[in-house]
């Protein structure tokens, strides 16, 4: 159950079944730059919204990803003025093609 810090959780009903969605638009209202994230990072952002628990995944983690700057390069010997953060991301189920013979 998500803490839903950005009020992104919403329910939809399809053919009598209810599903929970976490909309990126809620994060984009707070961090407009999140609209420019690459697709893969948008998927990760939705995963963080869905799994936010306030411990392993916090509102600050979601904000750090939403404000990711591709020009802020990590350099191990130059920490002055460089913004970087580690974000915990639990694996999500997905479709994986068979790679075996």
Backbone as a chain_set.jsonl record, in Angstrom:
{"seq": "XXXXXXXXXXXXXXXXXXXXXXXXXXXXXXXXXXXXXXXXXXXXXXXXXXXXXXXXXXXXXXXXXXXXXXXXXXXXXXXXXXXXXXXXXXXXXXXXXXXXX", "coords": {"N": [[0.848, -1.183, 0.0], [0.677, 2.106, -0.948], [2.042, 5.162, 0.364], [1.225, 7.4, -0.884], [2.063, 10.121, -1.224], [2.033, 12.124, -3.171], [-0.557, 12.257, -3.943], [-1.323, 10.619, -6.08], [-2.66, 8.294, -6.527], [-5.348, 6.568, -7.973], [-8.522, 5.097, -8.625], [-9.895, 2.982, -11.112], [-12.631, 1.614, -12.93], [-13.221, -1.224, -14.787], [-15.157, -3.153, -16.782], [-16.542, -4.066, -14.525], [-14.503, -4.654, -12.739], [-12.233, -3.317, -10.377], [-9.396, -1.273, -10.586], [-6.23, -0.057, -9.479], [-4.485, 2.85, -10.19], [-1.481, 4.784, -10.611], [-0.894, 7.944, -11.204], [1.369, 9.805, -13.164], [0.99, 12.46, -13.579], [0.394, 13.721, -11.192], [2.851, 13.967, -9.893], [4.121, 15.519, -11.783], [2.799, 17.928, -11.517], [3.959, 18.996, -9.246], [6.658, 18.794, -9.811], [7.443, 19.942, -12.634], [9.466, 19.37, -14.478], [9.606, 16.644, -14.636], [8.111, 15.783, -16.74], [9.799, 15.601, -18.876], [11.324, 13.361, -18.569], [13.052, 10.419, -19.701], [11.423, 7.575, -21.219], [11.949, 5.078, -19.894], [12.709, 5.929, -17.332], [10.364, 7.115, -16.536], [8.735, 4.911, -16.232], [10.04, 3.726, -14.068], [9.573, 5.763, -12.213], [6.79, 5.588, -11.864], [6.721, 3.092, -10.671], [7.996, 3.662, -8.251], [6.091, 5.399, -7.128], [3.972, 3.605, -6.783], [5.007, 1.854, -4.92], [5.756, 3.317, -2.709], [6.62, 3.564, 0.633], [7.471, 5.051, 2.727], [9.713, 4.293, 4.069], [11.708, 2.419, 2.763], [11.221, 3.471, 0.25], [10.798, 6.766, -0.219], [9.109, 9.982, -0.167], [11.039, 11.85, -0.855], [12.759, 10.325, -2.426], [11.214, 9.881, -4.685], [10.92, 12.501, -5.563], [13.617, 13.053, -6.095], [14.123, 11.421, -8.336], [12.221, 12.475, -10.097], [13.262, 14.976, -10.59], [15.555, 14.525, -11.95], [18.59, 15.223, -13.57], [20.032, 15.005, -16.605], [22.422, 16.164, -17.29], [23.941, 16.376, -15.056], [26.597, 14.922, -14.303], [28.053, 12.068, -12.807], [30.981, 12.081, -10.997], [33.563, 10.505, -9.455], [35.597, 11.853, -8.064], [34.917, 14.472, -7.802], [32.933, 15.943, -5.938], [31.854, 18.368, -5.329], [29.247, 20.52, -5.883], [27.908, 18.659, -7.406], [24.977, 16.915, -7.993], [23.597, 13.986, -6.948], [21.797, 10.975, -6.388], [20.887, 7.947, -4.754], [18.36, 5.647, -5.494], [15.999, 3.496, -4.197], [14.608, 0.804, -5.852], [12.157, -1.413, -6.193], [11.87, -4.586, -7.845], [9.695, -4.994, -10.628], [6.944, -6.898, -11.87], [7.091, -8.222, -15.147], [7.074, -8.705, -18.713], [9.176, -11.076, -20.006], [11.173, -12.092, -22.544], [11.9, -15.375, -23.803], [15.132, -16.53, -23.451], [16.581, -18.75, -23.656], [17.509, -21.776, -25.414]], "CA": [[0.0, 0.0, 0.0], [1.478, 3.309, -1.088], [1.726, 6.303, 1.228], [0.514, 8.316, -1.781], [2.456, 11.483, -0.866], [1.725, 13.066, -4.245], [-1.984, 12.071, -4.281], [-1.327, 10.104, -7.452], [-3.449, 7.061, -6.595], [-6.763, 6.657, -8.36], [-9.133, 3.812, -8.983], [-10.757, 2.95, -12.292], [-13.42, 0.397, -13.025], [-13.307, -1.737, -16.156], [-15.943, -4.375, -16.838], [-16.899, -4.492, -13.179], [-13.327, -4.859, -11.899], [-11.597, -2.071, -9.989], [-7.94, -1.278, -10.667], [-5.586, 1.128, -8.921], [-3.452, 3.447, -11.031], [-0.699, 5.859, -10.009], [-0.678, 8.868, -12.311], [2.553, 10.646, -13.129], [0.584, 13.866, -13.624], [0.432, 14.259, -9.829], [4.247, 14.35, -9.657], [4.438, 16.585, -12.731], [2.278, 19.197, -10.993], [4.933, 19.479, -8.261], [7.959, 18.836, -10.495], [7.134, 19.964, -14.071], [10.562, 18.811, -15.273], [9.403, 15.201, -14.751], [7.505, 15.519, -18.057], [10.87, 15.389, -19.858], [12.082, 12.142, -18.279], [12.974, 9.342, -20.69], [10.364, 6.596, -20.958], [12.374, 4.089, -18.898], [12.67, 6.548, -16.01], [8.95, 7.334, -16.208], [8.269, 3.609, -15.731], [10.613, 3.614, -12.731], [8.867, 6.728, -11.363], [5.487, 5.002, -11.521], [7.02, 2.007, -9.745], [8.245, 4.277, -6.951], [4.799, 5.871, -6.613], [3.171, 2.448, -6.389], [5.628, 1.145, -3.8], [6.187, 4.245, -1.653], [6.235, 3.098, 1.969], [7.986, 5.977, 3.718], [10.938, 3.75, 4.656], [12.612, 2.081, 1.662], [10.925, 4.439, -0.815], [10.238, 7.949, 0.425], [8.729, 11.089, -1.046], [12.288, 12.452, -1.32], [13.274, 9.479, -3.507], [10.383, 10.152, -5.855], [11.304, 13.842, -6.016], [14.966, 12.977, -6.672], [14.01, 10.885, -9.687], [11.431, 13.411, -10.912], [14.077, 16.146, -10.926], [16.813, 14.016, -12.512], [19.211, 16.084, -14.572], [20.985, 14.193, -17.359], [23.689, 16.88, -17.429], [24.675, 16.271, -13.793], [27.38, 13.696, -14.415], [28.715, 11.588, -11.599], [32.432, 11.956, -11.071], [33.911, 10.067, -8.096], [36.566, 12.727, -7.407], [34.444, 15.863, -7.817], [31.624, 15.945, -5.304], [31.393, 19.74, -5.124], [28.274, 21.0, -6.863], [27.308, 17.568, -8.177], [23.802, 16.356, -7.321], [23.252, 12.623, -7.325], [21.11, 10.264, -5.311], [20.536, 6.556, -5.0], [16.929, 5.442, -5.295], [15.627, 2.088, -4.086], [13.556, 0.475, -6.811], [11.838, -2.838, -6.158], [11.575, -5.125, -9.17], [8.282, -5.068, -11.002], [6.716, -7.999, -12.81], [7.059, -7.785, -16.541], [7.208, -9.761, -19.698], [10.557, -11.319, -20.377], [11.248, -13.076, -23.62], [12.746, -16.528, -23.509], [16.47, -16.368, -24.026], [17.184, -20.079, -23.765], [17.322, -22.462, -26.689]], "C": [[0.884, 1.233, 0.0], [1.058, 4.38, -0.088], [1.022, 7.401, 0.436], [0.801, 9.788, -1.461], [2.082, 12.523, -1.909], [0.256, 13.015, -4.659], [-2.14, 11.584, -5.723], [-2.225, 8.884, -7.628], [-4.88, 7.353, -7.011], [-7.257, 5.285, -8.79], [-9.957, 3.99, -10.256], [-11.481, 1.621, -12.302], [-13.559, 0.016, -14.492], [-14.03, -3.077, -16.102], [-16.218, -4.946, -15.447], [-15.737, -4.772, -12.255], [-12.702, -3.5, -11.603], [-10.081, -2.242, -9.98], [-7.414, 0.018, -10.073], [-4.472, 1.572, -9.855], [-2.732, 4.52, -10.244], [-0.268, 6.782, -11.137], [0.541, 9.746, -12.124], [2.193, 12.129, -13.138], [0.607, 14.508, -12.243], [1.847, 14.726, -9.479], [4.613, 15.531, -10.552], [3.874, 17.938, -12.296], [3.259, 19.821, -10.011], [6.297, 19.692, -8.912], [7.712, 18.801, -12.01], [8.224, 19.348, -14.946], [10.444, 17.301, -15.439], [8.774, 14.835, -16.095], [8.561, 15.176, -19.099], [11.696, 14.131, -19.584], [11.979, 11.15, -19.43], [11.944, 8.293, -20.254], [10.751, 5.612, -19.848], [12.332, 4.673, -17.482], [11.245, 6.876, -15.586], [8.329, 6.035, -15.668], [8.779, 3.405, -14.306], [9.904, 4.564, -11.759], [7.498, 6.195, -10.937], [5.665, 3.872, -10.521], [7.266, 2.568, -8.341], [6.956, 4.789, -6.325], [3.985, 4.711, -6.055], [3.698, 1.789, -5.118], [6.108, 2.055, -2.675], [5.672, 3.761, -0.294], [6.736, 4.017, 3.076], [9.272, 5.511, 4.379], [11.949, 3.472, 3.55], [12.438, 3.054, 0.498], [10.165, 5.597, -0.175], [9.856, 9.001, -0.616], [9.979, 11.743, -1.643], [12.904, 11.651, -2.465], [12.517, 9.747, -4.801], [10.744, 11.521, -6.427], [12.684, 13.84, -6.662], [14.922, 12.439, -8.097], [13.27, 11.859, -10.599], [12.25, 14.605, -11.36], [15.44, 15.744, -11.481], [17.312, 14.935, -13.612], [20.256, 15.267, -15.327], [22.342, 14.863, -17.515], [24.523, 16.836, -16.155], [25.407, 14.94, -13.777], [28.015, 13.34, -13.076], [30.204, 11.488, -11.865], [32.922, 11.644, -9.665], [34.851, 11.005, -7.356], [36.117, 14.18, -7.346], [33.036, 15.922, -7.252], [31.056, 17.348, -5.131], [30.443, 20.139, -6.249], [27.607, 19.919, -7.689], [26.149, 16.989, -7.376], [23.569, 14.942, -7.852], [22.634, 11.935, -6.117], [20.891, 8.816, -5.733], [19.068, 6.382, -4.66], [16.662, 3.947, -5.255], [14.473, 1.813, -5.038], [13.288, -1.024, -6.765], [11.545, -3.349, -7.567], [10.074, -5.195, -9.4], [8.095, -6.24, -11.944], [6.634, -7.454, -14.226], [7.165, -8.971, -17.457], [8.66, -9.874, -20.1], [10.552, -12.391, -21.438], [12.168, -14.217, -23.245], [14.069, -16.357, -24.21], [17.179, -17.707, -24.19], [16.837, -20.742, -25.092], [16.292, -23.472, -26.659]], "O": [[1.748, 1.38, 0.864], [-0.116, 4.498, 0.262], [0.312, 8.23, 1.005], [-0.118, 10.606, -1.432], [1.838, 13.681, -1.569], [-0.133, 13.666, -5.628], [-2.979, 12.078, -6.476], [-2.517, 8.485, -8.755], [-5.534, 8.252, -6.482], [-6.492, 4.44, -9.255], [-10.623, 5.007, -10.45], [-11.002, 0.63, -11.751], [-13.963, 0.827, -15.325], [-13.569, -4.017, -15.455], [-16.136, -6.155, -15.23], [-15.953, -5.099, -11.088], [-12.648, -2.634, -12.476], [-9.552, -3.216, -9.445], [-8.066, 1.06, -10.149], [-3.626, 0.774, -10.259], [-3.295, 5.104, -9.319], [0.615, 6.444, -11.926], [0.732, 10.353, -11.071], [3.006, 12.965, -12.745], [0.818, 15.716, -12.13], [2.018, 15.764, -8.839], [5.33, 16.437, -10.128], [4.413, 18.981, -12.667], [3.38, 21.045, -9.949], [7.001, 20.652, -8.599], [7.769, 17.728, -12.61], [7.936, 18.857, -16.038], [11.115, 16.726, -16.296], [8.892, 13.693, -16.54], [8.254, 14.529, -20.101], [12.665, 13.864, -20.293], [10.931, 11.05, -20.067], [11.642, 8.154, -19.068], [9.946, 5.347, -18.955], [11.957, 3.977, -16.538], [10.951, 6.911, -14.391], [7.5, 6.067, -14.759], [8.031, 2.959, -13.436], [9.663, 4.203, -10.607], [7.103, 6.34, -9.781], [4.845, 3.71, -9.617], [6.792, 2.003, -7.355], [6.747, 4.632, -5.123], [3.383, 4.821, -4.986], [2.929, 1.232, -4.334], [6.806, 1.593, -1.771], [4.472, 3.574, -0.092], [6.45, 3.777, 4.249], [9.865, 6.25, 5.166], [12.933, 4.197, 3.409], [13.413, 3.415, -0.161], [9.056, 5.436, 0.335], [10.233, 8.911, -1.785], [9.974, 12.145, -2.806], [13.505, 12.227, -3.372], [13.111, 9.828, -5.876], [10.86, 11.677, -7.642], [12.909, 14.533, -7.654], [15.616, 12.955, -8.973], [13.659, 12.044, -11.753], [11.965, 15.191, -12.404], [16.374, 16.546, -11.476], [16.549, 15.367, -14.475], [21.267, 14.875, -14.743], [23.321, 14.192, -17.842], [25.692, 17.221, -16.171], [24.88, 13.942, -13.285], [28.453, 14.211, -12.323], [30.63, 10.88, -12.846], [32.715, 12.45, -8.759], [34.903, 10.964, -6.126], [36.87, 15.036, -6.881], [32.06, 15.949, -8.001], [29.875, 17.493, -4.814], [30.805, 20.096, -7.424], [26.818, 20.224, -8.584], [26.317, 16.615, -6.216], [23.369, 14.737, -9.049], [22.921, 12.28, -4.971], [20.731, 8.512, -6.914], [18.589, 6.907, -3.655], [17.049, 3.215, -6.166], [13.468, 2.525, -5.022], [14.1, -1.816, -7.243], [11.021, -2.604, -8.395], [9.295, -5.426, -8.475], [8.987, -6.549, -12.734], [6.155, -6.343, -14.45], [7.328, -10.108, -17.014], [9.294, -8.892, -20.486], [9.992, -13.471, -21.248], [13.103, -14.045, -22.462], [14.126, -16.075, -25.407], [18.25, -17.782, -24.793], [15.944, -20.281, -25.803], [16.037, -24.123, -27.673]]}, "num_chains": 1, "name": "protein.A"}
